[in-house]
Amino acid sequence: MTSTLPDSLLPERAPRAPRRGSTTGLVVLLGLTVLLGLVSLAIGSRTIPLGTVLDVLLHDDGSEAATIIHDLRVPRTVLALTVGLSLGIAGALMQGHTRNPLAEPGLLGVEAGAAFAVVLAIYTLGIEDLGGYAWFAMLGAGIASAVVFAIGSTRGGPDPISLILAGAAVTALLAALTQAVVIRSTDVLDAYRFWVVGSTAGRQLDVFWQVLPFVLAGLLVAAVSTPGLNLLQLGDDVARSLGLNPVLHKVLGITAVMLLTGAATAACGPVGFVGLVVPHMARFFGGVDYRWVVPYSALFGALLVLGADIIGRLVVRPGELQVGIVMALVGGPVFILLARRTRLVKL
């Protein structure tokens, strides 16, 4: 028989337990990252068996396969993992501190500042090597972020809405200045467009060593600021009443975003959508506790960028698509799917 009881008399359903992160989940993601790293070393214009990959990693015999892996694929794999990890954490911190699910690290003007500095370095100093780009990109990212931070801060510290508005304004200004320089020189345009698409190809390990100190500093600051993010979600007044210093934690969080995003952009150029999509993936699988969201975002970011880099090598073999292009093609639909299925964004 069909029940005819009114809704008010029907038994209430037990509320669904919220998702929570776990050490097991992190171990699984770490294992997937290691496995995908090995796949990255094996796949390219020439496929190398995994057994050979493991053998030459342990014993460099000077063979052609060893040269390909050590000189070409190890650097790009390491950089892809570093960039993905950095942008994933930066995205989680950015969304947490602004309490805005659409926020992403590029809104701080980091990528625009790095691009403008690279263009100036090419135009005025004639710098052509990627190692030189990294230093100027890091400097430009830091200066642009500091300007945005200064404009978007009040006496009470950095204001989330003001930071986003200041970031949008500074980004637009720097983008216009970048285009003004680029259109004056064909040589600058040729060199700049190779960097601006976002790519791990052609980079050597010296680029990784150059940005590593900034990444480590960003990770340290992120670790210090992450525990307070849960209280900041309740509002500054509540967080202050519970013994947290909101201004200090916001400064630490935004500083970590600047360091991590600046280092990632300096290493491989702008790679979009990572800082936007990855925190949503982390919250979907690991819940809303930022003590889990941040490490989940780090591993999901590494997986996403490395996976995009591998896809870019496969779709147009023997050529390849840059990771920035693949992320734009994959990241948009993935973000739309996540937003629709989990109702993470409400406008």
C-alpha positions, -999 to 999 in steps of 0.1 A, spaced: 0 0 0 11 35 -8 16 58 23 -9 87 25 6 103 56 14 140 53 50 150 50 50 164 85 42 129 99 67 110 79 99 99 97 128 123 91 158 110 71 191 110 90 214 137 78 242 126 56 275 126 73 298 153 59 328 141 39 361 141 58 396 137 46 418 109 57 454 98 57 443 68 35 430 92 9 463 111 9 483 79 6 461 68 -24 466 102 -41 503 101 -34 505 66 -49 486 78 -80 511 107 -83 541 84 -82 525 61 -108 516 90 -131 552 103 -127 565 70 -140 541 72 -169 553 107 -176 589 94 -179 578 66 -202 555 86 -227 566 110 -253 574 111 -290 591 78 -283 575 55 -258 599 38 -233 588 6 -214 583 12 -177 608 -15 -169 635 4 -188 624 36 -171 630 21 -136 663 5 -147 678 37 -161 666 57 -131 685 34 -108 715 28 -131 723 55 -157 740 34 -184 745 63 -208 721 48 -234 698 68 -256 668 60 -233 687 71 -203 696 104 -220 660 110 -229 647 103 -194 674 122 -174 678 152 -197 643 157 -210 616 139 -191 628 141 -155 630 179 -156 596 184 -171 580 158 -148 595 175 -117 584 209 -129 549 197 -136 546 182 -102 560 214 -85 538 237 -105 507 216 -99 514 214 -62 521 251 -58 490 263 -77 467 238 -60 477 250 -25 476 286 -37 441 281 -50 429 266 -18 443 294 3 430 320 -20 394 307 -19 397 301 18 409 336 27 385 354 3 356 330 11 349 331 -26 346 298 -46 355 316 -78 387 332 -66 420 320 -80 456 330 -76 458 349 -109 434 375 -94 463 389 -73 480 401 -105 508 375 -100 506 362 -136 502 396 -152 532 410 -132 554 380 -142 544 384 -179 552 421 -179 586 416 -163 594 389 -188 585 412 -217 606 440 -203 636 416 -198 633 404 -234 628 439 -248 654 459 -228 680 433 -219 677 408 -247 674 379 -224 665 347 -242 671 318 -219 644 303 -197 665 305 -166 667 343 -171 630 345 -175 625 328 -142 642 355 -121 625 384 -138 591 366 -137 596 360 -100 605 397 -94 575 410 -115 551 386 -97 563 398 -63 561 435 -71 526 432 -87 513 411 -58 527 437 -33 510 465 -51 477 446 -51 481 438 -15 488 474 -6 458 487 -25 434 460 -12 443 464 24 427 486 50 436 494 86 419 461 95 442 441 72 436 427 37 399 429 26 388 400 4 366 420 -19 391 449 -22 419 424 -30 399 410 -59 390 444 -73 425 457 -69 439 425 -85 415 429 -115 425 465 -120 463 459 -117 460 428 -140 442 449 -167 468 476 -165 498 453 -167 482 433 -195 478 466 -215 514 475 -208 526 441 -219 507 443 -252 521 478 -258 556 464 -255 550 433 -275 535 450 -305 567 471 -309 590 442 -316 584 410 -336 614 393 -318 599 401 -284 565 387 -295 582 354 -307 601 349 -275 572 360 -253 545 338 -268 567 307 -262 567 315 -225 532 328 -221 513 296 -232 525 278 -201 548 248 -209 570 223 -191 589 214 -223 624 227 -228 630 235 -192 660 221 -174 664 213 -137 683 246 -131 649 263 -134 635 241 -107 665 248 -84 660 286 -90 623 286 -79 626 259 -52 635 283 -23 604 303 -30 583 272 -32 596 259 1 591 293 17 555 294 4 548 259 17 562 268 52 540 300 53 510 280 41 515 253 68 515 281 94 484 298 81 462 268 72 449 258 107 433 293 112 413 291 79 385 270 95 379 298 120 381 325 94 352 309 75 330 320 105 339 356 100 366 379 114 346 388 146 339 352 156 375 342 148 388 371 169 366 361 198 380 326 197 416 339 200 427 341 164 443 371 149 425 375 115 449 402 101 480 381 108 465 350 92 453 368 61 487 384 57 504 350 60 479 333 36 482 359 9 520 359 13 519 321 7 498 326 -24 522 352 -38 552 330 -33 537 298 -46 520 313 -76 550 335 -85 573 305 -84 550 284 -105 545 311 -131 582 319 -132 591 282 -138 566 273 -166 546 305 -175 509 310 -167 489 278 -163 453 286 -158 424 268 -141 445 248 -117 440 271 -87 403 274 -96 394 238 -102 416 219 -77 402 232 -44 367 221 -55 380 186 -62 397 186 -28 365 197 -10 344 171 -30 366 142 -19 380 155 14 353 177 30 355 214 40 381 212 68 411 231 54 435 210 73 426 183 47 416 206 18 451 221 15 471 188 13 444 173 -9 447 203 -32 484 199 -34 482 163 -46 452 169 -69 471 199 -84 502 178 -91 480 150 -106 461 175 -128 491 194 -142 511 162 -148 481 145 -164 476 175 -187 512 175 -197 510 138 -206 478 143 -226 495 171 -245 522 147 -256 497 122 -268 470 141 -287 492 154 -316 521 130 -316 549 133 -326 543 170 -317 527 181 -285 503 207 -270 516 229 -241 502 221 -207 486 256 -205 465 249 -236 455 215 -224 445 229 -190 423 255 -207 406 228 -228 401 204 -199 398 227 -169 368 246 -182 345 216 -187 357 199 -155 349 230 -134 315 233 -150 308 196 -142 319 200 -106 299 232 -101 267 216 -115 270 183 -98 280 195 -63 264 229 -63 296 245 -51 289 279 -67 257 298 -60 253 331 -78 
